[in-house]
Amino acid sequence: MRVSHVVFTNRNGKEMNTILLGQLSYNFFYYIMNIIKTMDITLMKLDKFDREILRVLQQDATVSMADLSQQVGLSHTPCWRRVKRMEADGIILGKVTLLNSKKLNLGVSVFIYVTLKNHDGDSLTDFETAVQNIDEIVECHTTSGEKDYLLKVIVESIEEYEFLLKTKLTHLPLVDHLSSTFALKQVKNTTELPIKRQ
C-alpha cells in the first residue's frame, strides 16, 4: 500500500495540519487538492436577516419583495439590497420551477457508482465534461473510497435505462466499471438547504 503525507499550510505558510494518506482514492485526493487551491477560506458572514431571507426564498422563490421584507422583518430597500448582494456573491444561484417527476412519467431513479481506468487530471476532466452532455444524468459526485463517481439518473422505465446504459453510459470516457442501484421508494426529497438560525 502506498502511503504518503500531505501537509496543509495557510496563506502565511504556517503548517495547519498533516494528513496520512493510505487507501484513499487518487480521484478523491485530486478533487480535494483542487478545492484547496481554488477556494476562498474567508466565507461571507450571514446574519439572522440573511438566513431568514434564504429560508423564505427556498420555500417560495416567487414571493414578492414586499412579502419577503415583511416576513423577515425588514423594510423593502434593505431587504432588496441583501438579496442582490447574496446573488452577486453567488450564494443565491438562481430561481427555478420544480416539477413532479411521476406526473411526467419520469419515476425511475438509478444511482450508479463509476470506476475509471485512469485517474490523471485529463481523464477526470474528459469524464466530467462528457457527463454534462447526458440529460438523464441529473447529479454527478466525486466520491472517496474505491469508486470514483456517483451518478444519479432519472428515466421513464427500466427499459429506457438499459438503452441508456448500452448506448451512452458505457461509452463515457475511460469507464472501467459501472454498478447500478435502483431506488424503490423516495422517502425524502428536498431542495432546501439546512440554513441554521443564529
MODELLER restraints for C-alpha pairs under 7 A, 6 or more apart:
rsr = mdl.restraints
at = mdl.atoms
rsr.add(forms.Gaussian(group=physical.xy_distance, feature=features.Distance(at['CA:1:A'], at['CA:22:A']), mean=6.88, stdev=0.5))
rsr.add(forms.Gaussian(group=physical.xy_distance, feature=features.Distance(at['CA:2:A'], at['CA:22:A']), mean=6.32, stdev=0.5))
rsr.add(forms.Gaussian(group=physical.xy_distance, feature=features.Distance(at['CA:3:A'], at['CA:21:A']), mean=5.55, stdev=0.5))
rsr.add(forms.Gaussian(group=physical.xy_distance, feature=features.Distance(at['CA:3:A'], at['CA:22:A']), mean=4.82, stdev=0.5))
rsr.add(forms.Gaussian(group=physical.xy_distance, feature=features.Distance(at['CA:4:A'], at['CA:20:A']), mean=6.08, stdev=0.5))
rsr.add(forms.Gaussian(group=physical.xy_distance, feature=features.Distance(at['CA:4:A'], at['CA:21:A']), mean=5.31, stdev=0.5))
rsr.add(forms.Gaussian(group=physical.xy_distance, feature=features.Distance(at['CA:4:A'], at['CA:22:A']), mean=6.97, stdev=0.5))
rsr.add(forms.Gaussian(group=physical.xy_distance, feature=features.Distance(at['CA:5:A'], at['CA:18:A']), mean=6.76, stdev=0.5))
rsr.add(forms.Gaussian(group=physical.xy_distance, feature=features.Distance(at['CA:5:A'], at['CA:19:A']), mean=5.81, stdev=0.5))
rsr.add(forms.Gaussian(group=physical.xy_distance, feature=features.Distance(at['CA:5:A'], at['CA:20:A']), mean=4.83, stdev=0.5))
rsr.add(forms.Gaussian(group=physical.xy_distance, feature=features.Distance(at['CA:5:A'], at['CA:21:A']), mean=6.05, stdev=0.5))
rsr.add(forms.Gaussian(group=physical.xy_distance, feature=features.Distance(at['CA:6:A'], at['CA:18:A']), mean=5.71, stdev=0.5))
rsr.add(forms.Gaussian(group=physical.xy_distance, feature=features.Distance(at['CA:6:A'], at['CA:19:A']), mean=5.33, stdev=0.5))
rsr.add(forms.Gaussian(group=physical.xy_distance, feature=features.Distance(at['CA:6:A'], at['CA:20:A']), mean=6.62, stdev=0.5))
rsr.add(forms.Gaussian(group=physical.xy_distance, feature=features.Distance(at['CA:7:A'], at['CA:15:A']), mean=6.90, stdev=0.5))
rsr.add(forms.Gaussian(group=physical.xy_distance, feature=features.Distance(at['CA:7:A'], at['CA:17:A']), mean=6.00, stdev=0.5))
rsr.add(forms.Gaussian(group=physical.xy_distance, feature=features.Distance(at['CA:7:A'], at['CA:18:A']), mean=4.52, stdev=0.5))
rsr.add(forms.Gaussian(group=physical.xy_distance, feature=features.Distance(at['CA:7:A'], at['CA:19:A']), mean=6.57, stdev=0.5))
rsr.add(forms.Gaussian(group=physical.xy_distance, feature=features.Distance(at['CA:8:A'], at['CA:15:A']), mean=6.02, stdev=0.5))
rsr.add(forms.Gaussian(group=physical.xy_distance, feature=features.Distance(at['CA:8:A'], at['CA:16:A']), mean=5.58, stdev=0.5))
rsr.add(forms.Gaussian(group=physical.xy_distance, feature=features.Distance(at['CA:8:A'], at['CA:17:A']), mean=5.41, stdev=0.5))
rsr.add(forms.Gaussian(group=physical.xy_distance, feature=features.Distance(at['CA:8:A'], at['CA:18:A']), mean=6.29, stdev=0.5))
rsr.add(forms.Gaussian(group=physical.xy_distance, feature=features.Distance(at['CA:9:A'], at['CA:15:A']), mean=4.37, stdev=0.5))
rsr.add(forms.Gaussian(group=physical.xy_distance, feature=features.Distance(at['CA:9:A'], at['CA:16:A']), mean=5.10, stdev=0.5))
rsr.add(forms.Gaussian(group=physical.xy_distance, feature=features.Distance(at['CA:10:A'], at['CA:16:A']), mean=6.44, stdev=0.5))
rsr.add(forms.Gaussian(group=physical.xy_distance, feature=features.Distance(at['CA:24:A'], at['CA:144:A']), mean=6.75, stdev=0.5))
rsr.add(forms.Gaussian(group=physical.xy_distance, feature=features.Distance(at['CA:24:A'], at['CA:145:A']), mean=5.99, stdev=0.5))
rsr.add(forms.Gaussian(group=physical.xy_distance, feature=features.Distance(at['CA:25:A'], at['CA:144:A']), mean=6.15, stdev=0.5))
rsr.add(forms.Gaussian(group=physical.xy_distance, feature=features.Distance(at['CA:25:A'], at['CA:145:A']), mean=5.66, stdev=0.5))
rsr.add(forms.Gaussian(group=physical.xy_distance, feature=features.Distance(at['CA:25:A'], at['CA:146:A']), mean=6.20, stdev=0.5))
rsr.add(forms.Gaussian(group=physical.xy_distance, feature=features.Distance(at['CA:26:A'], at['CA:119:A']), mean=6.57, stdev=0.5))
rsr.add(forms.Gaussian(group=physical.xy_distance, feature=features.Distance(at['CA:27:A'], at['CA:119:A']), mean=5.94, stdev=0.5))
rsr.add(forms.Gaussian(group=physical.xy_distance, feature=features.Distance(at['CA:27:A'], at['CA:148:A']), mean=6.13, stdev=0.5))
rsr.add(forms.Gaussian(group=physical.xy_distance, feature=features.Distance(at['CA:28:A'], at['CA:142:A']), mean=6.70, stdev=0.5))
rsr.add(forms.Gaussian(group=physical.xy_distance, feature=features.Distance(at['CA:28:A'], at['CA:143:A']), mean=6.13, stdev=0.5))
rsr.add(forms.Gaussian(group=physical.xy_distance, feature=features.Distance(at['CA:28:A'], at['CA:144:A']), mean=5.29, stdev=0.5))
rsr.add(forms.Gaussian(group=physical.xy_distance, feature=features.Distance(at['CA:48:A'], at['CA:197:A']), mean=6.60, stdev=0.5))
rsr.add(forms.Gaussian(group=physical.xy_distance, feature=features.Distance(at['CA:48:A'], at['CA:198:A']), mean=5.82, stdev=0.5))
rsr.add(forms.Gaussian(group=physical.xy_distance, feature=features.Distance(at['CA:49:A'], at['CA:72:A']), mean=6.36, stdev=0.5))
rsr.add(forms.Gaussian(group=physical.xy_distance, feature=features.Distance(at['CA:50:A'], at['CA:82:A']), mean=6.84, stdev=0.5))
rsr.add(forms.Gaussian(group=physical.xy_distance, feature=features.Distance(at['CA:51:A'], at['CA:195:A']), mean=6.43, stdev=0.5))
rsr.add(forms.Gaussian(group=physical.xy_distance, feature=features.Distance(at['CA:51:A'], at['CA:197:A']), mean=6.84, stdev=0.5))
rsr.add(forms.Gaussian(group=physical.xy_distance, feature=features.Distance(at['CA:52:A'], at['CA:72:A']), mean=5.98, stdev=0.5))
rsr.add(forms.Gaussian(group=physical.xy_distance, feature=features.Distance(at['CA:53:A'], at['CA:72:A']), mean=6.33, stdev=0.5))
rsr.add(forms.Gaussian(group=physical.xy_distance, feature=features.Distance(at['CA:55:A'], at['CA:195:A']), mean=6.71, stdev=0.5))
rsr.add(forms.Gaussian(group=physical.xy_distance, feature=features.Distance(at['CA:58:A'], at['CA:192:A']), mean=5.64, stdev=0.5))
rsr.add(forms.Gaussian(group=physical.xy_distance, feature=features.Distance(at['CA:61:A'], at['CA:95:A']), mean=6.27, stdev=0.5))
rsr.add(forms.Gaussian(group=physical.xy_distance, feature=features.Distance(at['CA:65:A'], at['CA:76:A']), mean=6.73, stdev=0.5))
rsr.add(forms.Gaussian(group=physical.xy_distance, feature=features.Distance(at['CA:65:A'], at['CA:80:A']), mean=6.81, stdev=0.5))
rsr.add(forms.Gaussian(group=physical.xy_distance, feature=features.Distance(at['CA:66:A'], at['CA:76:A']), mean=6.09, stdev=0.5))
rsr.add(forms.Gaussian(group=physical.xy_distance, feature=features.Distance(at['CA:69:A'], at['CA:75:A']), mean=5.73, stdev=0.5))
rsr.add(forms.Gaussian(group=physical.xy_distance, feature=features.Distance(at['CA:69:A'], at['CA:76:A']), mean=5.53, stdev=0.5))
rsr.add(forms.Gaussian(group=physical.xy_distance, feature=features.Distance(at['CA:69:A'], at['CA:79:A']), mean=5.57, stdev=0.5))
rsr.add(forms.Gaussian(group=physical.xy_distance, feature=features.Distance(at['CA:86:A'], at['CA:92:A']), mean=5.71, stdev=0.5))
rsr.add(forms.Gaussian(group=physical.xy_distance, feature=features.Distance(at['CA:87:A'], at['CA:93:A']), mean=6.49, stdev=0.5))
rsr.add(forms.Gaussian(group=physical.xy_distance, feature=features.Distance(at['CA:101:A'], at['CA:107:A']), mean=5.88, stdev=0.5))
rsr.add(forms.Gaussian(group=physical.xy_distance, feature=features.Distance(at['CA:105:A'], at['CA:156:A']), mean=5.56, stdev=0.5))
rsr.add(forms.Gaussian(group=physical.xy_distance, feature=features.Distance(at['CA:106:A'], at['CA:154:A']), mean=6.37, stdev=0.5))
rsr.add(forms.Gaussian(group=physical.xy_distance, feature=features.Distance(at['CA:106:A'], at['CA:155:A']), mean=5.23, stdev=0.5))
rsr.add(forms.Gaussian(group=physical.xy_distance, feature=features.Distance(at['CA:106:A'], at['CA:156:A']), mean=4.35, stdev=0.5))
rsr.add(forms.Gaussian(group=physical.xy_distance, feature=features.Distance(at['CA:107:A'], at['CA:155:A']), mean=6.79, stdev=0.5))
rsr.add(forms.Gaussian(group=physical.xy_distance, feature=features.Distance(at['CA:107:A'], at['CA:156:A']), mean=5.93, stdev=0.5))
rsr.add(forms.Gaussian(group=physical.xy_distance, feature=features.Distance(at['CA:108:A'], at['CA:154:A']), mean=5.70, stdev=0.5))
rsr.add(forms.Gaussian(group=physical.xy_distance, feature=features.Distance(at['CA:108:A'], at['CA:155:A']), mean=5.34, stdev=0.5))
rsr.add(forms.Gaussian(group=physical.xy_distance, feature=features.Distance(at['CA:108:A'], at['CA:156:A']), mean=5.80, stdev=0.5))
rsr.add(forms.Gaussian(group=physical.xy_distance, feature=features.Distance(at['CA:108:A'], at['CA:157:A']), mean=5.88, stdev=0.5))
rsr.add(forms.Gaussian(group=physical.xy_distance, feature=features.Distance(at['CA:109:A'], at['CA:152:A']), mean=6.98, stdev=0.5))
rsr.add(forms.Gaussian(group=physical.xy_distance, feature=features.Distance(at['CA:109:A'], at['CA:153:A']), mean=5.73, stdev=0.5))
rsr.add(forms.Gaussian(group=physical.xy_distance, feature=features.Distance(at['CA:109:A'], at['CA:154:A']), mean=4.66, stdev=0.5))
rsr.add(forms.Gaussian(group=physical.xy_distance, feature=features.Distance(at['CA:109:A'], at['CA:155:A']), mean=6.63, stdev=0.5))
rsr.add(forms.Gaussian(group=physical.xy_distance, feature=features.Distance(at['CA:109:A'], at['CA:182:A']), mean=6.13, stdev=0.5))
rsr.add(forms.Gaussian(group=physical.xy_distance, feature=features.Distance(at['CA:109:A'], at['CA:183:A']), mean=5.58, stdev=0.5))
rsr.add(forms.Gaussian(group=physical.xy_distance, feature=features.Distance(at['CA:110:A'], at['CA:152:A']), mean=5.74, stdev=0.5))
rsr.add(forms.Gaussian(group=physical.xy_distance, feature=features.Distance(at['CA:110:A'], at['CA:153:A']), mean=5.07, stdev=0.5))
rsr.add(forms.Gaussian(group=physical.xy_distance, feature=features.Distance(at['CA:110:A'], at['CA:154:A']), mean=6.41, stdev=0.5))
rsr.add(forms.Gaussian(group=physical.xy_distance, feature=features.Distance(at['CA:110:A'], at['CA:180:A']), mean=6.56, stdev=0.5))
rsr.add(forms.Gaussian(group=physical.xy_distance, feature=features.Distance(at['CA:110:A'], at['CA:181:A']), mean=5.66, stdev=0.5))
rsr.add(forms.Gaussian(group=physical.xy_distance, feature=features.Distance(at['CA:110:A'], at['CA:182:A']), mean=4.58, stdev=0.5))
rsr.add(forms.Gaussian(group=physical.xy_distance, feature=features.Distance(at['CA:110:A'], at['CA:183:A']), mean=6.04, stdev=0.5))
rsr.add(forms.Gaussian(group=physical.xy_distance, feature=features.Distance(at['CA:111:A'], at['CA:150:A']), mean=6.87, stdev=0.5))
rsr.add(forms.Gaussian(group=physical.xy_distance, feature=features.Distance(at['CA:111:A'], at['CA:151:A']), mean=5.64, stdev=0.5))
rsr.add(forms.Gaussian(group=physical.xy_distance, feature=features.Distance(at['CA:111:A'], at['CA:152:A']), mean=4.68, stdev=0.5))
rsr.add(forms.Gaussian(group=physical.xy_distance, feature=features.Distance(at['CA:111:A'], at['CA:153:A']), mean=6.38, stdev=0.5))
rsr.add(forms.Gaussian(group=physical.xy_distance, feature=features.Distance(at['CA:111:A'], at['CA:180:A']), mean=5.76, stdev=0.5))
rsr.add(forms.Gaussian(group=physical.xy_distance, feature=features.Distance(at['CA:111:A'], at['CA:181:A']), mean=5.17, stdev=0.5))
rsr.add(forms.Gaussian(group=physical.xy_distance, feature=features.Distance(at['CA:111:A'], at['CA:182:A']), mean=6.37, stdev=0.5))
rsr.add(forms.Gaussian(group=physical.xy_distance, feature=features.Distance(at['CA:112:A'], at['CA:150:A']), mean=5.59, stdev=0.5))
rsr.add(forms.Gaussian(group=physical.xy_distance, feature=features.Distance(at['CA:112:A'], at['CA:151:A']), mean=4.98, stdev=0.5))
rsr.add(forms.Gaussian(group=physical.xy_distance, feature=features.Distance(at['CA:112:A'], at['CA:152:A']), mean=6.41, stdev=0.5))
rsr.add(forms.Gaussian(group=physical.xy_distance, feature=features.Distance(at['CA:112:A'], at['CA:178:A']), mean=6.43, stdev=0.5))
rsr.add(forms.Gaussian(group=physical.xy_distance, feature=features.Distance(at['CA:112:A'], at['CA:179:A']), mean=5.39, stdev=0.5))
rsr.add(forms.Gaussian(group=physical.xy_distance, feature=features.Distance(at['CA:112:A'], at['CA:180:A']), mean=4.43, stdev=0.5))
rsr.add(forms.Gaussian(group=physical.xy_distance, feature=features.Distance(at['CA:112:A'], at['CA:181:A']), mean=6.29, stdev=0.5))
rsr.add(forms.Gaussian(group=physical.xy_distance, feature=features.Distance(at['CA:113:A'], at['CA:147:A']), mean=6.30, stdev=0.5))
rsr.add(forms.Gaussian(group=physical.xy_distance, feature=features.Distance(at['CA:113:A'], at['CA:149:A']), mean=5.78, stdev=0.5))
rsr.add(forms.Gaussian(group=physical.xy_distance, feature=features.Distance(at['CA:113:A'], at['CA:150:A']), mean=4.67, stdev=0.5))
rsr.add(forms.Gaussian(group=physical.xy_distance, feature=features.Distance(at['CA:113:A'], at['CA:151:A']), mean=6.47, stdev=0.5))
rsr.add(forms.Gaussian(group=physical.xy_distance, feature=features.Distance(at['CA:113:A'], at['CA:178:A']), mean=5.72, stdev=0.5))
rsr.add(forms.Gaussian(group=physical.xy_distance, feature=features.Distance(at['CA:113:A'], at['CA:179:A']), mean=5.07, stdev=0.5))
rsr.add(forms.Gaussian(group=physical.xy_distance, feature=features.Distance(at['CA:113:A'], at['CA:180:A']), mean=6.56, stdev=0.5))
rsr.add(forms.Gaussian(group=physical.xy_distance, feature=features.Distance(at['CA:114:A'], at['CA:147:A']), mean=5.96, stdev=0.5))
rsr.add(forms.Gaussian(group=physical.xy_distance, feature=features.Distance(at['CA:114:A'], at['CA:148:A']), mean=5.75, stdev=0.5))
rsr.add(forms.Gaussian(group=physical.xy_distance, feature=features.Distance(at['CA:114:A'], at['CA:149:A']), mean=4.99, stdev=0.5))
rsr.add(forms.Gaussian(group=physical.xy_distance, feature=features.Distance(at['CA:114:A'], at['CA:150:A']), mean=6.21, stdev=0.5))
rsr.add(forms.Gaussian(group=physical.xy_distance, feature=features.Distance(at['CA:114:A'], at['CA:177:A']), mean=5.89, stdev=0.5))
rsr.add(forms.Gaussian(group=physical.xy_distance, feature=features.Distance(at['CA:114:A'], at['CA:178:A']), mean=4.86, stdev=0.5))
rsr.add(forms.Gaussian(group=physical.xy_distance, feature=features.Distance(at['CA:114:A'], at['CA:179:A']), mean=6.68, stdev=0.5))
rsr.add(forms.Gaussian(group=physical.xy_distance, feature=features.Distance(at['CA:115:A'], at['CA:147:A']), mean=5.15, stdev=0.5))
rsr.add(forms.Gaussian(group=physical.xy_distance, feature=features.Distance(at['CA:115:A'], at['CA:148:A']), mean=5.13, stdev=0.5))
rsr.add(forms.Gaussian(group=physical.xy_distance, feature=features.Distance(at['CA:115:A'], at['CA:149:A']), mean=6.81, stdev=0.5))
rsr.add(forms.Gaussian(group=physical.xy_distance, feature=features.Distance(at['CA:115:A'], at['CA:175:A']), mean=6.21, stdev=0.5))
rsr.add(forms.Gaussian(group=physical.xy_distance, feature=features.Distance(at['CA:115:A'], at['CA:176:A']), mean=5.52, stdev=0.5))
rsr.add(forms.Gaussian(group=physical.xy_distance, feature=features.Distance(at['CA:115:A'], at['CA:177:A']), mean=5.09, stdev=0.5))
rsr.add(forms.Gaussian(group=physical.xy_distance, feature=features.Distance(at['CA:115:A'], at['CA:178:A']), mean=6.59, stdev=0.5))
rsr.add(forms.Gaussian(group=physical.xy_distance, feature=features.Distance(at['CA:116:A'], at['CA:148:A']), mean=6.70, stdev=0.5))
rsr.add(forms.Gaussian(group=physical.xy_distance, feature=features.Distance(at['CA:116:A'], at['CA:174:A']), mean=5.53, stdev=0.5))
rsr.add(forms.Gaussian(group=physical.xy_distance, feature=features.Distance(at['CA:116:A'], at['CA:175:A']), mean=4.60, stdev=0.5))
rsr.add(forms.Gaussian(group=physical.xy_distance, feature=features.Distance(at['CA:116:A'], at['CA:176:A']), mean=4.90, stdev=0.5))
rsr.add(forms.Gaussian(group=physical.xy_distance, feature=features.Distance(at['CA:116:A'], at['CA:177:A']), mean=6.91, stdev=0.5))
rsr.add(forms.Gaussian(group=physical.xy_distance, feature=features.Distance(at['CA:117:A'], at['CA:174:A']), mean=5.46, stdev=0.5))
rsr.add(forms.Gaussian(group=physical.xy_distance, feature=features.Distance(at['CA:117:A'], at['CA:175:A']), mean=6.07, stdev=0.5))
rsr.add(forms.Gaussian(group=physical.xy_distance, feature=features.Distance(at['CA:117:A'], at['CA:176:A']), mean=5.11, stdev=0.5))
rsr.add(forms.Gaussian(group=physical.xy_distance, feature=features.Distance(at['CA:118:A'], at['CA:174:A']), mean=6.76, stdev=0.5))
rsr.add(forms.Gaussian(group=physical.xy_distance, feature=features.Distance(at['CA:126:A'], at['CA:173:A']), mean=6.37, stdev=0.5))
rsr.add(forms.Gaussian(group=physical.xy_distance, feature=features.Distance(at['CA:127:A'], at['CA:172:A']), mean=6.41, stdev=0.5))
rsr.add(forms.Gaussian(group=physical.xy_distance, feature=features.Distance(at['CA:127:A'], at['CA:173:A']), mean=5.25, stdev=0.5))
rsr.add(forms.Gaussian(group=physical.xy_distance, feature=features.Distance(at['CA:130:A'], at['CA:172:A']), mean=6.55, stdev=0.5))
rsr.add(forms.Gaussian(group=physical.xy_distance, feature=features.Distance(at['CA:136:A'], at['CA:153:A']), mean=5.34, stdev=0.5))
rsr.add(forms.Gaussian(group=physical.xy_distance, feature=features.Distance(at['CA:136:A'], at['CA:154:A']), mean=5.48, stdev=0.5))
rsr.add(forms.Gaussian(group=physical.xy_distance, feature=features.Distance(at['CA:136:A'], at['CA:155:A']), mean=6.43, stdev=0.5))
rsr.add(forms.Gaussian(group=physical.xy_distance, feature=features.Distance(at['CA:137:A'], at['CA:151:A']), mean=6.66, stdev=0.5))
rsr.add(forms.Gaussian(group=physical.xy_distance, feature=features.Distance(at['CA:137:A'], at['CA:152:A']), mean=5.75, stdev=0.5))
rsr.add(forms.Gaussian(group=physical.xy_distance, feature=features.Distance(at['CA:137:A'], at['CA:153:A']), mean=4.46, stdev=0.5))
rsr.add(forms.Gaussian(group=physical.xy_distance, feature=features.Distance(at['CA:137:A'], at['CA:154:A']), mean=6.72, stdev=0.5))
rsr.add(forms.Gaussian(group=physical.xy_distance, feature=features.Distance(at['CA:138:A'], at['CA:152:A']), mean=5.78, stdev=0.5))
rsr.add(forms.Gaussian(group=physical.xy_distance, feature=features.Distance(at['CA:138:A'], at['CA:153:A']), mean=5.82, stdev=0.5))
rsr.add(forms.Gaussian(group=physical.xy_distance, feature=features.Distance(at['CA:138:A'], at['CA:154:A']), mean=6.97, stdev=0.5))
rsr.add(forms.Gaussian(group=physical.xy_distance, feature=features.Distance(at['CA:139:A'], at['CA:151:A']), mean=5.56, stdev=0.5))
rsr.add(forms.Gaussian(group=physical.xy_distance, feature=features.Distance(at['CA:139:A'], at['CA:152:A']), mean=4.98, stdev=0.5))
rsr.add(forms.Gaussian(group=physical.xy_distance, feature=features.Distance(at['CA:140:A'], at['CA:149:A']), mean=6.79, stdev=0.5))
rsr.add(forms.Gaussian(group=physical.xy_distance, feature=features.Distance(at['CA:140:A'], at['CA:150:A']), mean=5.76, stdev=0.5))
rsr.add(forms.Gaussian(group=physical.xy_distance, feature=features.Distance(at['CA:140:A'], at['CA:151:A']), mean=4.54, stdev=0.5))
rsr.add(forms.Gaussian(group=physical.xy_distance, feature=features.Distance(at['CA:140:A'], at['CA:152:A']), mean=6.56, stdev=0.5))
rsr.add(forms.Gaussian(group=physical.xy_distance, feature=features.Distance(at['CA:141:A'], at['CA:149:A']), mean=5.44, stdev=0.5))
rsr.add(forms.Gaussian(group=physical.xy_distance, feature=features.Distance(at['CA:141:A'], at['CA:150:A']), mean=5.11, stdev=0.5))
rsr.add(forms.Gaussian(group=physical.xy_distance, feature=features.Distance(at['CA:141:A'], at['CA:151:A']), mean=6.46, stdev=0.5))
rsr.add(forms.Gaussian(group=physical.xy_distance, feature=features.Distance(at['CA:142:A'], at['CA:148:A']), mean=5.78, stdev=0.5))
rsr.add(forms.Gaussian(group=physical.xy_distance, feature=features.Distance(at['CA:142:A'], at['CA:149:A']), mean=4.40, stdev=0.5))
rsr.add(forms.Gaussian(group=physical.xy_distance, feature=features.Distance(at['CA:142:A'], at['CA:150:A']), mean=6.35, stdev=0.5))
rsr.add(forms.Gaussian(group=physical.xy_distance, feature=features.Distance(at['CA:143:A'], at['CA:149:A']), mean=5.42, stdev=0.5))
rsr.add(forms.Gaussian(group=physical.xy_distance, feature=features.Distance(at['CA:143:A'], at['CA:150:A']), mean=6.70, stdev=0.5))
rsr.add(forms.Gaussian(group=physical.xy_distance, feature=features.Distance(at['CA:155:A'], at['CA:161:A']), mean=6.28, stdev=0.5))
